[in-house]
Amino acid sequence: MSWHGIRGHDEVVERFRRALARGRLATSFLFVGPEGVGKRAFALKLAQALLCSAHPESALEPCERCPSCLQVAAGSHPDVDVVAKPKDKSFLPLDLLIGDQDHRMREGLCHRIALKPFMGGRKVAVIDDADHLNAEGANCLLKTLEEPPPRSVLILIGTSPVKQLPTIRSRCQLVRFRPLADDDVAELLLEKQLVSDPAEARRLAAHAEGSLQRALDLADVDLWTFRERLDERLGEPVLDSLELSGAVLSFVEAAGREAPARRARLRLVVGFAVDFFRRVMHRLSGAPIGGDDLVRPSIERAVANGATIDAVAACLDRCLETAEQIDRNANATTLVECWLDDLARISGAARAAGRS
């Protein structure tokens, strides 16, 4: 099923449709879920449906042809406000929320959403990258969240509720978005002409963990070459953490000088390790391994070298912990070295226990 091109979120569509039918649409929402599953696209399509001049908002069916729908699609509707973290910033700048120093509370999203709708309907504001709200930015939103302007809808988009301050979580209605099905990811890659080969689309989708953005990030030949090397080392009887740390850091630095690009590549590398240990866990428990054939030899080598479910689970937990630490401005060298040292220690302890 697809709601106006939005795949995989029919349950969320029905939730909003029921709320509108009862006349109980909330004013503040926190959209959470993995990156690249369509949260932002859903928010904009919802804005289109709420502001459509041809269909009643209770139908939640934008006509996509009226002037209002066309303006939302073009990003020029006067009653739709979208802000996002600039690529060169670590946090959402206060200027986007409350104006610069010379225009505090006279510009910015909080000021604009308080104005009357230009076209007589609603005001819809979307804050993308809400994970990157710092304490000061979150506090700036409190008055808007506590005293929402009439006929306004504010949508914050993030990846997890735990990344939001309690003051934000408690004032927003939580909406969870699930990862997309592999078939949906593959079809979106082809529909958007991001990939031309159906087989390649299916391969990327199988490793994308339900995220279209991750699938795009994976469409890099160098990544797959490095992934094979990483899997080979993770499957070896003795993990040389020093050598592997150097290889990982060199590969991450090759992404460019910009910190966001390096963090994105490191996330992918850690994601490959997560995927590897998950598949080893599947192999040890008798479940289907899944994925492509490239990873199978390394998985079989890990099993042959004495991998145990407890050790693999500990390695998997350590990888997931590292993934959470990447965006906390930790020193990359220290982060990678500690991560791989811990994997080597866990694997070594498991082998020692197996020999005793």
N, C-alpha and C positions, 0 to 999 in steps of 0.2 A: 504494500500500500504506500501511497505517496500523497501528501497533502500539499498541493501546489508546488511540487518539486522538492518538498522537505521529506526526506526518507527516514524511516526507522523510528519515528516519534509519534505514532498514532495515539498512544496512550496520553501523551501530553496534550495533543490536539483536543481529545475528548474531554480532558480535565478543564481546559479553558472554555470549551463549548458549553459544558454543564454550568460552569460559574456564570457565564454570560446569560444563559437561559434563565437562571435564577436571579439575575440582576445583582450578583454578589462578587463581581470582579474585584480582587484586591488592588491596592495602589502600588505596592512595592514587592518585587520578586527578586529572588536570588537563583539564577540558573547555574547549576553545577553539573559537571560531567567532564569526561576526557576532552582534551583539545582536539579540534578538527572533526567533531561529530555533528555540527550544524546548529549550535546554540545561537550564534550571532545571526545566522540566516533565519532561524525560527523567530527570533526577536523582531527582526525587520519585517518578516511576513506577517507576524501578529500585528505590528503597527499598521501595516497595509490594510489588514482586515478591519481593525478598529476605526480607521479613518476613511475607509471606502465610502464614496458618495453615492454609489449605485445599489449597494446591498446593506441591509441592517447589520450592525455589528454583532448581534446575537447569533447570526448565521455563521460567523467566522469564515466567510467565504469572500475574499477580495475578488472584485471583478477583473483586476489587473489591466483595465482599459480606461477607467475614468481618470480625470486630471489628478485627483488625489493619489490614486494608486501609482500612476506614472511618476509623480513627484517623489513618492517614497522610494520607488525603484531607482530613481535617478539620484537620490540623496539630496534633493533640494526642497523637500516639504518643510514649510515654516514651522510646523508643529511636531516635527521629529528631530530630536537632538541626539547625536551619537558622539561619544568621546572615547578615546583609547590611549594607551600609553605609547608615547613616541618611542621609536626603536632605540634611540640613544639615551633613554632615561631608565633608571632602575625602578622608579615609582611614578604613579600618575601625578603629574604636576598640579599643585593647588590652583594655578592659573586657569586650568580647564574647568575646575569646579566652581571657583568663586571669583575669578578674574585676577588680573595682575595687581601689583602693589598699589598702583594709582587708581584702580577701579574695583577694589574689593567689594563684593556683594552687589555690584552694579553690572557685572558681566559674569560669564561662566554658566555652566549647566544649572546650578542651583537658582540662579537669578532667572534664567530663561524659562525654566519649567514653571516658575511661579506666575508668569505672565498669562493673560487670558489667551485661549486658543485663537489663532489668526483666522481659522476657517470655521470656527463655531463648534467643533467637535471635541476632541481630546488633545492633550499634550502627552507625547510619549518620549521618554528619555532613556537612552541605553548607555550604560557604562561598561565598555569592554575592558578586559584585563583587570577586573576587580580584585584579582589576587594580588595586584601590585598597589593597592591602596595602603599607604602608611597610616600610622595612628592619626596624624594631623589631617590627612585627607578624609579618613573615615569620620572623624569628629565633625568635619565640615558638612557632612551629609546628614547628621543627626536631626537637625531642625526640619529638613525636607522630609525625612522619614517619619518623624514624630507628628508633624503637622503637614501632611501632603496637600498640595493645592487641589481644589476641586477639579474633577475630570482629568486627573493626571495619572500616568502609569510610569513608574520608574523600574527599570530592569537592570540588575547587576549581573555580569557574566563572569564566572570563575570556574575553577576546576574542582574545588572541594570546600565544604562548609568550614572545615577546620582552618582554612587560610583566611577566613574573615574574622574580624573582631566580634566578640559576643554582642556588642552594641548593634552591629550590623545584622548579625544572624537573627537576633530576637525581634527585629523590626521588619523582616522580609519573609514573605512566603517562599518556602524552599521548593524548587522544581528540579528534579533530577533527570538528567539525560543519559541514556545508556549508550554504550559503544554501538556502532553500526554493524550490521551483519556483513560478512565478507562479500556476499553477492552485491549488497548495496554499495560498498566501497568500490568494487570492481566496475559496476555499472556507472557510478558517478565519474570515475576516472575516464571512462570512454565517452560518456555524455558531454562532459566538459572539455573533451579533446585534450586532456592532460596526458593521456597515454593513447597510442594508436593501435597497439597490439593487444588483442583480448587475452592472450596467454600471459603477457607481461602484467596486465591489469590484475589478473587472478593471482599471480605470484606476489605482487606488492600487497594486495588485499589480505593475503594469508598471513602476512607479517605485520600488518598495520594496526592490529589490536583495536579494530573498529574505528580508526581515525583516518579521515581523508588527508589531513595534514601530514600525519606520519607516513602515509603511503607516498605522498609527494616527496617527503624528505628522503625516503628510501630509494627513490628513483635515481640513484647515483651509483655508478659502477664502482667507484672507489670504496663506497661503503660496504658493498657486498664482498669485495676482495678482502677488506679488513675484517669483516665478520668471519670469513672462513679461517683467517689466521687466529682470530680471537677464540673461536670454537675449538680449534686444534690445541691451543695452549690450555684452555680450561679443561680439556679432556685428558691431558697428560698426567702420568702418575705423580709427578712432582711439579708444582706450579712455581716457575721462576718469577716471583713477583717483581723483582728489580728490573729484569729485562722487559717484562710485559708492561710495567709502569712507563718505561721509556717509550715503548711503542705506542701506547695509548696517548701519552702527552704529545708526542710528535704528530700523531694523526689529528688530535684536537687542535693543535696550533696551526695545522695546515688549512683549517677552515677560514683563517683570516685574522686580521688584527682586532676586529670588533669582539668585545666580550659576549654579546648575545649570540653571535654565530658560533663561538667556541662552546658556550654552554649548550646550545642546541645540539651540536655534534656530540658532546660528552653525554647528553641525555640519550642519544641514539646508541652510543657504545654501551652504556650501562643497560639500556633496554635490550640489546643483543644478549648480554650476560643473563638478564632476567629470563629471556626467552629460552636460552640454553638450559639453565637449571630447571625451568618448568618442564621442559621436554625430557630431561633426565629423570625427573620425578615421575612423569607419566610412564616412562620405560620401566622404572623400578616397581611401579605399582600395577603394571600390566595394562595400563590404558593406552589407547592409540597415541603415537608420538605426534602425528600431524606435521604440517609444514612441508617444505621441499626436501629433496633427497640430500642436499649439500651438507646438512647438519647431522645426518644419521651416523656417518662414520665416527665423528667426534663423540656422539652420545654413546655409541657402543663401546668406544675406547674407555670412556669414563666409567661405564658399568664394569667392564673387564678389569679395570684398575682398582676395583673395590669400593666404588661410590656407595654410600648408604643413604637411606631415606632421611635419617636424622641430619647427616652432614650436608646433604643437598638442600634440605629445608633451611638449615642455618645459613648456607651460602646465599640462598634465595632471599632470605630476610635481610641479609647484609647488603645485597644489591638494591633492594627496595628502599632501604634506609639511605643508601648513597644517592639514589634518584631523588629523594626528598630534599637532600642537602645541597643539590646543585645550584638552586636558585637562592641560596642564603648567603651569597657573596663569600663563600668559603674559598680559601686559596686552592686553586685547581690541583697544583702539584701535591700539596698535602692531602687533599681529598682522595686523589687517585692512589697515591702510595699507601695510605691507611686502608683504603678499600681492598686493594689487591694483597696487601700483607695479611689482612684478616682472612681473606679467602684461602691464602696459602696455609695459614695457621689452622683453619678449620679442616681443610683437606688433610694436612699432615697429622692432626690429632686423630682423625677417623682412620687413617692407615695404621697408625701406631696401635690403636685399640683393636683393629682387626688382626694384627699380628700377635697380640698378647693372648 
